[in-house]
Amino acid sequence: MLTSVFVPHEQHSELTFLSDEHFQNRFPKVTHQASAINAEAAQAAKAPIHFIFHTAFCCSTLMLRALEIPGRTFGLKEPDVLINLANRFIRRDDASNRERLRLVLRLLQRPFQAGETIIVKPTNFANRLILPVLETCPDSRAVQLYSDVRTLLRSLLKRGMWGRIWGRKLFQSAASWSSIDLGYSEEERFILTDLQALALGWLLQIHQFGEVAKRMGSRVMLIDSEEFLANPAATLLEVGRLFELDLGASAVAKIANGPAFAKHSKFSDRTYGQADRAADHNAAESAHHEELEMVVKWLEAVAAHLGVDLTPAASAGVSRT
C-alpha cells in the first residue's frame, strides 16, 4: 500500500518538512495499491532528480532553499516515505524493497512544471538509502553535507532533553545498519552518555559518506557545512555544476546575498544570519564546555581505535573539504 498526500505547488514553501507532523491534516490523502499505480507512474512526466544527503543540523535545509529557483528547480524536504523505506531496508534489502524504492523515486521525479529539476533532501534517518538510491537512479547525483562532531553536539545541546533523545535515536538507527562493528555490549551501550551516543551516531554517518564517495566517485560531492557558510556562492556554484543547473556566478552571488541566508531555514519568519548562528553555538559551548571537550577527545580515541577517519573526504581519499 502507498499513501499519497496532495500538497499544492504554492504550499510546499509553507511546510518545513513533508511529514504528517507538518501536514496537520490540511491536505487530502489517498491510499493506493502499489501495483495499481506502477503503470501510471511509468507514463508520468519525468524530471532530472538529485539529492542532498546530510548528517543533521548542518545547513542542509538552507542549501535546499538556496537552490530552489522557481520554474527551474523544485525542492522536496524530507518526504516521510523515504524514512519508511529506509526502515524497510534496515530489516531487509531484497528485490521487493528495491522495487518499492524504484516506484517511490519515479513518483518523486514528477515535476510540477516542465523543465524543472527535482532536488530531494531526505532526513538523515533515511541515510541507509544512499547507495540504493544512487544505484536505482544512475543519472542522479548527490551532495553529502556534513559538520564536525562538535557542531552537531552543540546543535543538539541547544535543544535540551528532546535533542538528547534525538541523538540516542540517531545512534540506535545508524548502528542497526552500519558496516562498522563498534564492539559494544548492550550494557555498554546503555551506560553511554547522551553526547557519547550522538557522537558515535555522527561517526557512523561520516564513515558511510566516505564509503559512498569511494564507490560513487564524481557522482557525489562532499561538503563541509562550515565551508558552505563561509563561501556560500562558491559552494552553490559547484553544486549547480554537479546538478547541471546552469547557474552562473552572478546568479549564485544573488542567492548568497538574498533572503535564504538571512532567515532561519526552518522558521522563515525568524531573522537568522551567521552572527545569530554563531551566538547560539557559543552559548551552548560556554554552558557545556567541559562535557563537550571530554566527548570530542573520547570520540577521537574511538575513531583511531576503529581506524575511521573523522572527515569523509579523508576516508574517500579525495581532496574536497
SERO-4910 file (N, C-alpha, C, O; in steps of 0.05 Angstrom, whole numbers):
BEGIN
 pado doro    nc1    nc2    nc3   cac1   cac2   cac3    cc1    cc2    cc3    oc1    oc2    oc3
  Met    A     17    -24      0      0      0      0     18     25      0     39     25     12
  Leu    A      8     45    -14     23     71    -15      3     93    -11    -18     94    -24
  Thr    A      9    111      8     -9    134     13      3    159      1     26    166      6
  Ser    A    -12    173    -15     -3    198    -27    -18    222    -13    -41    219     -5
  Val    A     -3    244    -11    -14    268      1    -12    290    -20     10    295    -30
  Phe    A    -34    303    -27    -32    324    -47    -28    351    -34    -45    362    -20
  Val    A     -3    361    -38      4    388    -28      7    406    -52     25    402    -68
  Pro    A    -10    426    -55     -8    444    -78     20    457    -80     33    461    -60
  His    A     28    462   -104     54    473   -110     61    497    -92     82    499    -80
  Glu    A     42    516    -90     48    541    -76     49    537    -46     59    555    -32
  Gln    A     40    514    -35     40    510     -7     65    494      3     69    491     28
  His    A     81    483    -15    105    469     -6    123    488     10    136    479     29
  Ser    A    125    513      1    144    531     15    135    537     44    152    546     60
  Glu    A    110    532     50    100    537     77    107    514     96    105    518    121
  Leu    A    115    491     86    120    467    102    149    464    108    166    466     90
  Thr    A    156    460    133    184    455    140    193    429    128    214    428    115
  Phe    A    177    408    131    183    381    120    157    369    110    135    377    117
  Leu    A    160    349     92    137    335     81    131    311     99    137    288     92
  Ser    A    119    316    121    113    296    141     86    301    154     76    324    153
  Asp    A     74    281    166     48    284    179     48    306    200     29    320    204
  Glu    A     71    308    214     73    328    235     69    356    224     58    373    237
  His    A     77    360    199     74    387    187     50    389    168     40    411    163
  Phe    A     39    366    159     15    367    143     -9    376    160    -26    391    151
  Gln    A    -10    365    184    -31    372    204    -59    369    192    -77    385    197
  Asn    A    -63    347    177    -89    341    165   -100    362    147   -125    364    144
  Arg    A    -83    379    136    -92    401    119    -96    393     90   -108    407     74
  Phe    A    -85    369     82    -84    362     54    -96    334     50    -94    317     67
  Pro    A   -110    330     27   -123    304     23   -104    281     19    -82    284      7
  Lys    A   -111    258     30    -95    234     28   -110    213     13   -135    210     15
  Val    A    -96    197     -3   -108    175    -18    -89    151    -15    -65    153    -19
  Thr    A   -100    128     -9    -85    103     -6    -89     86    -31   -111     82    -40
  His    A    -66     76    -42    -67     61    -67    -53     34    -63    -36     31    -45
  Gln    A    -61     15    -79    -45     -9    -82    -21     -2   -100    -25     10   -121
  Ala    A      3     -9    -91     27     -1   -106     25    -11   -135     34      3   -154
  Ser    A     15    -35   -138     13    -47   -165     -5    -31   -183     -1    -30   -208
  Ala    A    -25    -18   -172    -44     -3   -188    -33     23   -199    -43     34   -218
  Ile    A    -12     34   -187     -1     59   -197     25     56   -211     37     76   -220
  Asn    A     35     32   -214     60     28   -229     58     38   -258     76     52   -268
  Ala    A     36     30   -271     33     38   -299     30     68   -302     41     80   -320
  Glu    A     14     80   -283     10    109   -284     37    123   -279     43    143   -292
  Ala    A     53    113   -261     79    126   -255     97    125   -279    112    144   -285
  Ala    A     96    102   -293    114     99   -316    107    118   -338    125    126   -354
  Gln    A     82    127   -340     73    145   -361     76    174   -354     73    192   -371
  Ala    A     81    180   -328     82    208   -319    107    222   -329    127    210   -337
  Ala    A    105    249   -329    129    265   -337    152    258   -318    147    251   -295
  Lys    A    176    261   -328    200    253   -313    220    276   -313    229    284   -335
  Ala    A    228    285   -290    248    307   -288    274    295   -278    274    274   -266
  Pro    A    296    309   -283    321    301   -270    318    303   -240    304    321   -230
  Ile    A    330    284   -226    327    284   -196    354    280   -183    370    262   -191
  His    A    360    297   -164    386    297   -150    380    299   -120    357    303   -112
  Phe    A    401    295   -103    396    291    -74    416    307    -57    439    311    -65
  Ile    A    406    316    -34    424    327    -13    421    309     11    401    310     25
  Phe    A    441    292     16    442    276     40    459    291     61    476    308     53
  His    A    455    285     86    468    301    107    470    286    133    458    265    137
  Thr    A    486    297    152    489    285    178    473    299    200    476    293    223
  Ala    A    455    317    192    436    331    210    448    356    222    471    358    229
  Phe    A    431    377    223    437    403    234    463    414    222    480    424    237
  Cys    A    465    412    196    490    421    182    482    439    158    497    440    139
  Cys    A    459    452    159    451    471    139    440    459    113    441    471     92
  Ser    A    431    434    115    420    421     91    394    435     81    390    438     57
  Thr    A    377    442    100    352    456     93    359    483     80    346    491     61
  Leu    A    379    497     91    388    522     79    398    518     51    391    534     33
  Met    A    414    497     47    424    492     20    401    487      0    401    497    -22
  Leu    A    381    471      9    359    465     -9    343    491    -16    336    495    -39
  Arg    A    338    507      5    323    532      0    339    550    -19    327    563    -36
  Ala    A    365    551    -16    381    568    -33    380    559    -62    382    575    -80
  Leu    A    376    533    -66    376    522    -93    348    521   -106    346    513   -129
  Glu    A    328    529    -91    301    529   -102    297    554   -120    296    576   -109
  Ile    A    295    550   -145    292    572   -165    266    567   -180    265    548   -196
  Pro    A    246    584   -177    220    580   -189    223    574   -219    236    589   -234
  Gly    A    209    553   -228    209    546   -256    234    530   -265    234    519   -287
  Arg    A    254    528   -248    279    514   -256    285    490   -237    294    469   -246
  Thr    A    280    494   -211    285    473   -192    262    471   -172    248    491   -167
  Phe    A    257    448   -162    237    445   -141    248    426   -120    257    405   -125
  Gly    A    246    435    -94    257    420    -72    236    405    -57    214    415    -52
  Leu    A    243    380    -50    226    363    -34    241    358     -7    262    346     -6
  Lys    A    229    368     15    242    369     41    233    345     58    211    346     69
  Glu    A    250    326     61    247    303     79    220    289     76    204    288     95
  Pro    A    214    279     52    189    263     49    188    239     68    207    224     69
  Asp    A    166    237     82    164    215    101    168    187     89    178    169    102
  Val    A    160    185     64    161    159     51    190    148     50    193    123     50
  Leu    A    210    165     49    237    156     48    247    144     74    262    124     74
  Ile    A    238    155     97    246    143    122    231    116    126    242     97    138
  Asn    A    207    114    116    192     88    117    207     67    100    209     44    109
  Leu    A    217     75     77    232     56     60    258     49     73    267     26     72
  Ala    A    271     69     85    297     64     99    293     43    121    310     25    124
  Asn    A    272     45    136    267     25    157    262     -3    145    270    -23    157
  Arg    A    250     -4    122    246    -30    108    274    -41    100    279    -65    103
  Phe    A    291    -24     90    317    -33     81    335    -42    104    351    -60    101
  Ile    A    331    -29    127    346    -38    151    339    -66    158    356    -82    166
  Arg    A    313    -73    155    304   -100    160    313   -120    138    321   -142    144
  Arg    A    311   -110    113    316   -129     91    320   -114     65    303    -99     57
  Asp    A    344   -117     53    349   -106     26    344   -128      6    362   -144      0
  Asp    A    320   -129     -5    313   -151    -23    299   -139    -48    296   -115    -50
  Ala    A    292   -156    -66    280   -148    -92    254   -132    -88    249   -113   -102
  Ser    A    238   -140    -69    212   -127    -65    216    -98    -55    202    -80    -63
  Asn    A    235    -95    -37    240    -68    -27    254    -51    -47    250    -26    -48
  Arg    A    271    -63    -64    284    -48    -86    262    -38   -106    264    -16   -117
  Glu    A    242    -55   -110    220    -47   -128    204    -24   -116    195     -6   -130
  Arg    A    199    -26    -90    185     -4    -76    200     22    -79    189     43    -84
  Leu    A    227     21    -75    243     44    -77    242     55   -106    240     80   -110
  Arg    A    244     38   -125    243     47   -153    217     62   -159    217     83   -171
  Leu    A    194     51   -149    168     64   -154    167     91   -140    158    111   -152
  Val    A    176     93   -115    175    118   -100    192    139   -113    184    162   -116
  Leu    A    216    132   -121    233    151   -135    221    161   -161    224    184   -168
  Arg    A    208    142   -175    195    150   -200    173    170   -195    169    189   -210
  Leu    A    158    166   -173    137    185   -166    148    212   -158    137    233   -164
  Leu    A    171    212   -143    183    237   -135    194    253   -158    199    277   -157
  Gln    A    199    239   -180    211    252   -204    191    268   -220    198    282   -239
  Arg    A    165    266   -213    145    280   -229    147    310   -223    144    318   -200
  Pro    A    152    327   -243    155    356   -239    127    369   -237    108    360   -248
  Phe    A    126    392   -223    102    409   -224    101    424   -250     80    428   -261
  Gln    A    125    432   -260    126    447   -285    147    434   -304    167    423   -295
  Ala    A    142    436   -329    161    426   -349    187    440   -346    188    465   -342
  Gly    A    209    425   -348    235    437   -347    248    439   -320    270    448   -317
  Glu    A    233    431   -299    243    432   -272    263    409   -266    260    387   -277
  Thr    A    282    414   -249    298    393   -237    289    390   -208    284    409   -194
  Ile    A    285    365   -200    277    358   -173    301    354   -155    319    339   -163
  Ile    A    302    367   -132    323    363   -112    310    353    -87    293    367    -75
  Val    A    318    329    -78    306    317    -54    326    318    -31    350    311    -34
  Lys    A    317    327     -8    333    327     16    319    307     36    301    315     49
  Pro    A    329    282     37    317    264     57    326    271     85    346    284     88
  Thr    A    312    261    105    321    262    132    346    245    134    349    225    119
  Asn    A    364    251    153    388    234    156    381    207    167    398    189    166
  Phe    A    357    204    179    349    177    187    343    159    164    338    135    167
  Ala    A    343    170    139    340    154    115    366    149    101    366    140     78
  Asn    A    389    155    114    415    151    101    421    122     93    439    118     77
  Arg    A    407    104    104    410     76     96    405     73     66    414     54     53
  Leu    A    390     92     54    382     90     26    402    102      7    398    101    -17
  Ile    A    424    114     16    441    130     -2    450    112    -26    445    119    -49
  Leu    A    463     90    -20    472     73    -42    449     61    -59    450     62    -83
  Pro    A    428     51    -46    406     41    -62    394     62    -80    386     56   -103
  Val    A    391     87    -70    380    109    -87    398    114   -111    388    116   -133
  Leu    A    424    116   -106    442    123   -129    445     99   -148    450    103   -172
  Glu    A    441     75   -138    442     52   -156    416     50   -172    417     42   -195
  Thr    A    394     58   -160    368     58   -175    366     80   -195    353     77   -216
  Cys    A    379    103   -190    377    126   -208    406    132   -218    419    150   -207
  Pro    A    414    119   -239    442    122   -248    449    150   -258    472    157   -260
  Asp    A    429    166   -265    434    193   -275    434    214   -253    439    237   -258
  Ser    A    427    205   -229    425    224   -206    453    228   -194    470    211   -195
  Arg    A    455    252   -181    480    259   -167    472    268   -139    449    275   -134
  Ala    A    491    269   -121    484    275    -93    506    292    -80    530    288    -84
  Val    A    497    311    -64    514    324    -44    513    308    -18    492    299    -10
  Gln    A    536    305     -5    537    294     22    548    316     40    572    322     40
  Leu    A    529    329     54    536    352     70    539    343    100    523    328    110
  Tyr    A    560    353    112    566    344    140    578    367    156    588    387    144
  Ser    A    577    364    182    591    382    200    612    366    216    613    342    213
  Asp    A    628    380    232    645    366    250    628    357    274    606    367    278
  Val    A    639    340    291    623    328    313    616    350    333    594    349    344
  Arg    A    634    368    339    629    389    359    604    406    350    588    412    367
  Thr    A    603    412    325    580    428    315    554    413    320    534    425    328
  Leu    A    554    387    313    529    372    317    522    370    347    499    373    354
  Leu    A    542    365    364    536    363    392    524    389    403    505    389    418
  Arg    A    536    412    395    525    437    404    497    442    395    480    452    409
  Ser    A    491    434    370    464    437    359    444    422    375    422    432    380
  Leu    A    451    398    384    432    382    400    430    392    428    408    391    440
  Leu    A    452    402    439    450    413    466    431    437    467    418    442    487
  Lys    A    430    453    446    412    476    445    383    467    447    366    483    455
  Arg    A    377    442    441    350    432    440    342    417    466    321    405    467
  Gly    A    360    418    486    353    407    512    347    377    511    360    362    497
  Met    A    328    368    528    323    340    531    315    327    505    323    304    499
  Trp    A    298    341    489    289    329    464    312    325    444    313    306    429
  Gly    A    332    343    445    355    340    428    371    315    437    381    300    420
  Arg    A    374    311    463    389    288    473    374    262    466    387    242    459
  Ile    A    348    261    468    333    238    459    337    232    430    341    209    422
  Trp    A    336    254    414    340    251    385    367    239    379    370    221    362
  Gly    A    388    247    394    415    237    390    417    207    395    430    193    381
  Arg    A    403    198    416    403    169    422    389    154    400    397    132    393
  Lys    A    367    165    390    353    152    368    370    150    343    370    129    329
  Leu    A    385    171    338    403    170    314    424    148    317    428    133    299
  Phe    A    436    146    341    456    125    345    444     98    342    455     80    329
  Gln    A    420     94    353    407     68    351    401     61    322    405     38    314
  Ser    A    392     80    307    386     76    279    411     69    262    412     49    248
  Ala    A    431     87    264    455     83    248    470     58    255    480     44    238
  Ala    A    470     51    281    485     27    289    471      1    279    483    -20    277
  Ser    A    445      3    273    430    -21    265    437    -30    237    431    -52    229
  Trp    A    450    -12    221    456    -20    193    485    -13    185    493    -21    163
  Ser    A    500      2    201    527     10    194    545    -15    189    541    -36    201
  Ser    A    564    -11    171    583    -33    166    605    -35    188    621    -53    189
  Ile    A    605    -15    206    624    -15    229    613    -30    252    590    -25    261
  Asp    A    628    -48    263    621    -61    288    635    -47    311    660    -49    314
  Leu    A    620    -32    327    632    -17    348    642    -34    371    659    -26    387
  Gly    A    632    -58    373    641    -77    393    630    -72    421    640    -84    440
  Tyr    A    609    -56    424    597    -51    450    576    -72    456    560    -79    439
  Ser    A    575    -81    481    554    -98    490    529    -80    496    531    -56    496
  Glu    A    506    -93    500    482    -78    506    485    -62    532    476    -39    533
  Glu    A    499    -73    552    503    -59    576    521    -34    572    516    -13    583
  Glu    A    542    -38    555    560    -15    550    545      7    534    550     31    539
  Arg    A    528     -1    516    512     19    502    493     35    521    490     59    519
  Phe    A    482     20    540    463     32    558    476     54    575    463     74    581
  Ile    A    501     50    583    514     69    601    528     92    587    540    109    600
  Leu    A    527     92    560    538    115    545    522    140    553    498    138    557
  Thr    A    535    163    555    520    187    559    506    195    533    512    184    511
  Asp    A    487    214    535    473    222    511    492    233    489    490    226    466
  Leu    A    512    249    498    530    260    478    549    239    466    556    241    443
  Gln    A    557    219    482    573    198    471    557    182    450    568    176    429
  Ala    A    532    176    455    516    162    436    513    178    410    515    167    388
  Leu    A    507    204    413    504    221    389    531    222    374    531    221    349
  Ala    A    553    225    388    579    226    374    584    201    359    595    202    336
  Leu    A    577    178    369    580    153    355    562    152    330    570    143    309
  Gly    A    537    162    333    519    163    310    531    181    288    529    174    264
  Trp    A    543    203    296    556    221    277    579    206    263    582    207    238
  Leu    A    596    192    278    619    178    267    610    156    246    622    153    225
  Leu    A    589    142    252    579    122    234    570    135    207    574    123    186
  Gln    A    558    158    209    549    172    184    574    182    168    574    179    144
  Ile    A    593    193    182    617    202    169    631    179    154    640    182    131
  His    A    633    156    167    645    133    154    629    125    129    641    120    108
  Gln    A    602    125    132    586    118    108    590    138     85    592    129     62
  Phe    A    591    164     91    596    183     70    622    178     55    623    180     30
  Gly    A    643    171     70    668    165     57    666    141     39    678    140     17
  Glu    A    652    120     49    649     96     33    633    101      8    639     90    -13
  Val    A    612    117     10    596    123    -13    612    139    -34    611    133    -58
  Ala    A    628    158    -24    645    174    -42    665    157    -57    670    161    -81
  Lys    A    677    138    -43    696    120    -56    682    103    -78    694     99    -99
  Arg    A    658     95    -73    644     78    -92    632     94   -115    632     84   -137
  Met    A    621    118   -109    607    132   -130    623    154   -144    614    165   -164
  Gly    A    647    160   -134    665    178   -148    653    205   -154    643    218   -135
  Ser    A    654    213   -179    646    241   -186    615    245   -184    606    268   -188
  Arg    A    600    224   -179    571    228   -176    563    241   -150    541    250   -146
  Val    A    582    241   -131    576    253   -105    596    275    -98    619    274   -108
  Met    A    588    294    -82    605    316    -74    603    318    -43    582    321    -32
  Leu    A    626    317    -30    628    320     -1    632    350      5    649    363     -6
  Ile    A    615    360     23    616    389     30    615    392     60    596    381     73
  Asp    A    634    405     72    634    413    100    616    437    103    619    457     89
  Ser    A    597    436    122    578    458    126    592    484    133    582    505    126
  Glu    A    615    483    146    629    508    153    639    521    127    640    545    125
  Glu    A    648    505    109    657    516     83    634    528     68    636    549     56
  Phe    A    611    515     69    587    525     56    579    552     67    573    570     52
  Leu    A    579    555     94    572    580    106    593    602    101    586    625     98
  Ala    A    618    594    100    639    613     96    640    623     67    647    646     62
  Asn    A    633    605     48    635    612     19    610    602      5    612    584    -12
  Pro    A    587    613     12    562    602      0    560    604    -30    551    586    -43
  Ala    A    569    627    -41    567    630    -71    585    609    -85    576    596   -104
  Ala    A    609    606    -76    627    586    -89    617    558    -86    618    542   -104
  Thr    A    606    552    -62    595    525    -58    571    520    -75    568    499    -88
  Leu    A    552    539    -77    529    536    -93    536    534   -123    522    519   -138
  Leu    A    556    548   -131    565    545   -159    574    517   -165    567    506   -186
  Glu    A    589    505   -147    598    477   -151    575    458   -150    574    439   -166
  Val    A    556    462   -131    533    444   -130    516    447   -156    506    427   -166
  Gly    A    513    472   -165    499    476   -190    511    461   -214    497    450   -230
  Arg    A    537    460   -214    551    445   -236    546    415   -232    540    401   -252
  Leu    A    547    405   -207    542    377   -202    514    369   -211    510    348   -224
  Phe    A    495    386   -205    467    380   -212    459    390   -240    436    387   -248
  Glu    A    478    401   -254    473    411   -282    451    432   -282    432    429   -298
  Leu    A    452    451   -264    432    472   -262    438    497   -278    421    515   -281
  Asp    A    462    498   -289    470    521   -306    467    547   -291    454    567   -300
  Leu    A    478    548   -266    478    573   -250    504    588   -255    526    576   -251
  Gly    A    502    613   -262    526    629   -266    535    642   -240    520    641   -220
  Ala    A    558    655   -241    569    668   -217    551    690   -207    548    693   -183
  Ser    A    539    705   -225    521    727   -216    496    716   -203    486    728   -183
  Ala    A    486    694   -213    462    682   -201    467    672   -173    451    677   -155
  Val    A    489    658   -169    495    647   -142    502    670   -123    496    668    -99
  Ala    A    515    691   -133    521    713   -115    495    726   -105    494    735    -82
  Lys    A    476    728   -123    450    740   -115    436    722    -94    424    732    -75
  Ile    A    438    696    -98    426    677    -79    440    680    -52    427    681    -31
  Ala    A    466    680    -52    482    681    -27    477    707    -12    480    707     13
  Asn    A    469    728    -25    463    754    -12    433    758     -8    425    780     -2
  Gly    A    418    737    -13    389    740    -13    376    730     13    390    725     33
  Pro    A    350    728     13    335    722     38    340    694     50    337    690     74
  Ala    A    348    675     33    353    648     43    374    648     66    372    632     84
  Phe    A    394    666     63    416    666     83    411    687    105    428    691    122
  Ala    A    388    700    105    382    720    125    360    710    144    354    723    164
  Lys    A    347    688    137    325    677    153    332    650    164    350    636    153
  His    A    319    641    185    322    615    195    312    595    175    290    599    165
  Ser    A    327    574    169    319    556    147    294    541    153    279    533    135
  Lys    A    288    536    179    264    521    186    241    539    196    218    530    199
  Phe    A    247    564    202    227    583    212    230    609    196    245    627    204
  Ser    A    217    610    173    222    632    154    214    659    164    222    679    152
  Asp    A    198    661    186    191    687    196    212    697    216    208    719    228
  Arg    A    233    682    220    253    690    240    279    698    227    291    682    212
  Thr    A    288    722    232    314    731    222    336    715    235    337    712    259
  Tyr    A    355    704    218    375    687    230    399    685    210    399    669    192
  Gly    A    418    702    215    442    702    199    465    688    212    462    674    232
  Gln    A    489    690    200    512    676    211    519    685    239    528    669    256
  Ala    A    515    711    245    521    721    272    503    708    293    512    702    315
  Asp    A    477    704    286    458    692    304    466    663    309    465    653    331
  Arg    A    473    649    287    481    621    290    506    619    308    507    601    325
  Ala    A    525    636    303    550    635    320    544    640    349    555    628    367
  Ala    A    526    659    354    518    665    382    505    641    396    511    636    419
  Asp    A    488    627    381    475    604    392    495    582    399    494    570    421
  His    A    514    578    381    534    557    385    553    565    408    561    548    424
  Asn    A    560    590    409    577    599    431    564    596    458    577    589    478
  Ala    A    538    601    459    524    597    485    524    568    493    528    562    517
  Ala    A    519    550    474    520    521    481    548    512    489    551    496    507
  Glu    A    568    523    475    596    516    482    603    526    510    615    511    525
  Ser    A    594    550    517    600    560    543    586    544    565    598    539    586
  Ala    A    562    537    561    546    523    582    555    494    586    552    483    607
  His    A    566    482    565    573    453    566    601    447    558    607    425    548
  His    A    619    466    562    646    464    551    661    439    561    673    424    545
  Glu    A    660    433    587    675    410    598    665    384    585    681    367    577
  Glu    A    638    380    584    627    356    573    634    353    543    641    332    534
  Leu    A    632    376    528    639    375    500    668    367    496    674    350    479
  Glu    A    687    379    511    715    372    508    720    342    514    735    329    499
  Met    A    708    332    535    712    304    541    701    285    520    714    266    513
  Val    A    678    291    509    666    274    489    681    276    462    685    255    449
  Val    A    689    300    454    704    302    429    730    287    431    738    273    412
  Lys    A    745    289    453    770    275    456    766    245    457    781    229    446
  Trp    A    744    236    471    737    208    472    731    197    444    740    175    437
  Leu    A    716    212    429    709    203    402    734    201    384    736    182    368
  Glu    A    752    219    387    777    218    371    792    192    378    803    179    360
  Ala    A    792    184    403    805    159    411    790    135    400    803    116    390
  Val    A    764    135    401    748    113    390    752    111    360    756     89    349
  Ala    A    752    133    345    756    133    316    784    122    309    787    106    291
  Ala    A    804    130    324    831    120    319    832     90    324    845     75    309
  His    A    819     80    345    819     52    351    805     36    328    814     14    321
  Leu    A    784     47    317    769     34    296    781     38    269    774     24    249
  Gly    A    800     57    267    812     63    241    793     78    223    794     75    198
  Val    A    776     95    235    757    111    219    766    140    218    772    152    239
  Asp    A    768    152    194    775    180    192    753    198    201    729    191    199
  Leu    A    760    221    212    740    240    222    729    258    201    711    274    207
  Thr    A    738    256    177    726    271    154    721    251    132    739    234    126
  Pro    A    698    251    119    693    232     98    711    236     74    716    217     59
  Ala    A    721    261     69    739    265     47    765    249     51    775    238     32
  Ala    A    775    249     76    799    233     81    794    204     77    811    189     66
  Ser    A    771    194     86    764    166     83    762    158     54    770    136     46
  Ala    A    751    177     38    747    171      9    772    176     -7    774    168    -31
  Gly    A    792    189      5    817    194    -10    814    216    -30    827    216    -51
  Val    A    797    236    -24    793    258    -43    802    284    -29    804    284     -4
  Ser    A    807    304    -44    817    329    -33    796    349    -25    801    368    -11
  Arg    A    771    344    -33    748    362    -27    744    364      2    742    343     16
  Thr    A    742    389     14    737    392     43    707    392     48    699    395     71
***
